[in-house]
Amino acid sequence: MKQNNQMKIYIGNSMKTKYENLGYTVYSVEREEKNKRMIANNGLIVEEEKEFTKTSHYFQMNLKAFKTSCIHGKVCRKGYYFDCGNEVELKRRPTEAVTITDECGNVRTFNSKNEAAKELKVAACSITRCCKNGGNINTTNKKHGSKPITLLREDNTVIKCASMAILAKELNTNKMKVSRTLKGKTVGDKVTLNGATYTI
């Protein structure tokens, strides 16, 4: 890892306040998990599978800050690292200008990779990749945004959402459960979410 990379540090729920007080933003992520166990049922040993939602908490930390915190046995504030026991502010690396040539031969120079990605409407990793390959990029092959999702309720009312995340919020469930339910489904298929049936 490079010195400016961010590490993802997972913590328990009881530790959230501690790291928030140090200036870190603590993120919470839900994911669906399955648990299998063997149980006795009518004299037979059978496998039981249960689905449950697990919530994980994490914050991001600069690699240099992480290393010096490990050495000193305590966590520094966000934006700082330890030097001889003292907290020292991390200095941001200056951004480098990049020159990009698109598929039409147009040459443009940007102040940073992030600025190039924003102007050309491509992912930042695409800019990094094209810089390694001579600075040429094809902006016509970029991925499009999420397709809108339309569901028909049993009472014939329609739910139309711009993305799975918005649909999950509308149905008071999580995005992963919606994604798994809709995976492989097509227009006209029936799906069940939170006990209600919908038609795609």
N, C-alpha and C positions, 0 to 999 in steps of 0.2 A: 504493500500500500504506500501511496505517496503521502508526504507530510500534511498536505491540505485535505486529505480524504476524511470523510465523516464516518465514524463507527456507530453502529446501532447497538445500544446497551439496553438489555431487557431487565426489568425490575418488577418487584412485587407491588401489589396495589397499596400496601401500607407505606411504601417508600416514595410514593408520588410527591407528597408535599415537600419532602426533604430536597428533592432535586429541582422542584419548581421554585423553591426559595433561593436556590443557587442560580436561577435565571434560565434553566433549561425548560423547553416545552416538552411535556410528557404526552405522548400519543397513545391512544387506546385502539386496538384492532381486534375485531371479532372474527373467528373462523369456526367453521363447522368441523367437528371431529366425530369419529365413531369409536365405540368401545365394545370389544367382544369379550364374553366370558362364558364359561360352561356352568349350566344350572341343572338341577334335577326337576323333571317335569313328568308326572305320572309314572314314576319308576324308571324313567329313561334320562340319560345325560345328554342334554342338547345345548347347542350354541345359541346364546342370546346376543343380539346386537342392538346397541342403543346409540342414538345420535344426540349430541349435545353441543352447545355453543361455548367456546372457550375464549375468554378475553385476555389479551396480552398487553402489557404496558412497556413502552420503551422511550428513550430519548437519544438524541444524536450528539456525538462528542468528537471534537477534533482529535486526530491521532496523536499529535504531539501532547495535547492536554491529557489524553488517556495515559500515555507512557509516563509522563512526569507525575501524574496522580498515583499511579501504581508504585512508583519509586518512593514517593513521600507518604504513602499510606492514607491519603485523604483526597477528596475530590475538590478540584478547583472550581471557581465560578465560571459560568459560560463566557467564552471570549478571552479566557486567560489560560496560562500554563504555569508550572512551578519552575523557578530557576534559583538554585541554592536556597530553597525553602521559601522564597518570596513569590507571590503571584505577579506575573508579568503579562501585560496585554498582548494577545496574538496580533501580529501584523498581517493584513491581507496582502496576498501576492498581487502585484500589478497585472492587469489584464493585457493580453497580447493581441494586436491587430491581426486579422486573418483576411486573406484574399481568396475569393471563391469564383470559379468559372462555372456558369450554368450550362444546360444542354444546348442553348442557342449560341454559346460562345461569348456571352456577356460577362465581363469581369467586374466584380464589385469588391470593395474593401470595407470591412466592418471593424469597429473598435474592439470587439470581443466575439468569442464563439456563441455566447448567449444572444448577443445582439443579432448575429447572422442567422441563428436558428429562428428567432422571433420574426425577423424581416422576411425570410424565405419560407416561413411556416412549415418547418421540418423539426424533427427531434434533435436535441443538442448532440446526441451520440452520432447522428448522421453527419453533423459538421465535423466532429472529431475524426470520424472515419474518412471523410473526404480530404481532410488536411493531411492525413497519413498517405493518401493515394494521389497526391499531386494537386489537390485543391479543386478537383472536378466533382460536380454534383448534378444529379438529375432530380429536379424538383417536381416532375410530373408523376413520380412513383411514390410520393409520400402517402402514408396511410390517412384515410379519411376518419372523421370523428365517429362517434357511436351512432348507430341507426336508431331512430325513434321506435319505441315499442308500444303496440296498441293491443289492449285486452278488452274482451267483451264479457261483462258480468252476466250472471243468469237472469237478472232483471232487465237485460238489454241496454244497460248504460255502458258507456265506453270510458276506458281509462287510457289516456295517451301520454306517454312520458318520453323525454328526450334521451334517457339513458337508463341502464339497469339500477344505478345508484339512486336516481330519482324515483324509479318505480318501487324499489325496496322501501324507501322512505314513505311513499304513498300508501303502501300495504302494511306498514309497521313491521317490517322484517329486515333481514340483512341481505346485502348484495350477493353474497356467496350462495345463499339458499335460492335466490331468484335465478342466478346464473346456472346452478345445477338443474333446476326445474325446467328452464327453457332450453337447455343444451340439446341440440339435435331435433328440436321441435320446428314445425313449419306452420304456415297459415292454415287455419281450420282445425288444428290440434287442440285438444282440451288439456288443461293443466290445473293442478290444485296447489294453492298457496294459502297457508294459515287456515286450512279447513274449508276454503271457498274455491269453487270451480270457475275457471275462466276459459274463454275460447280465444286463441291467438288470431 
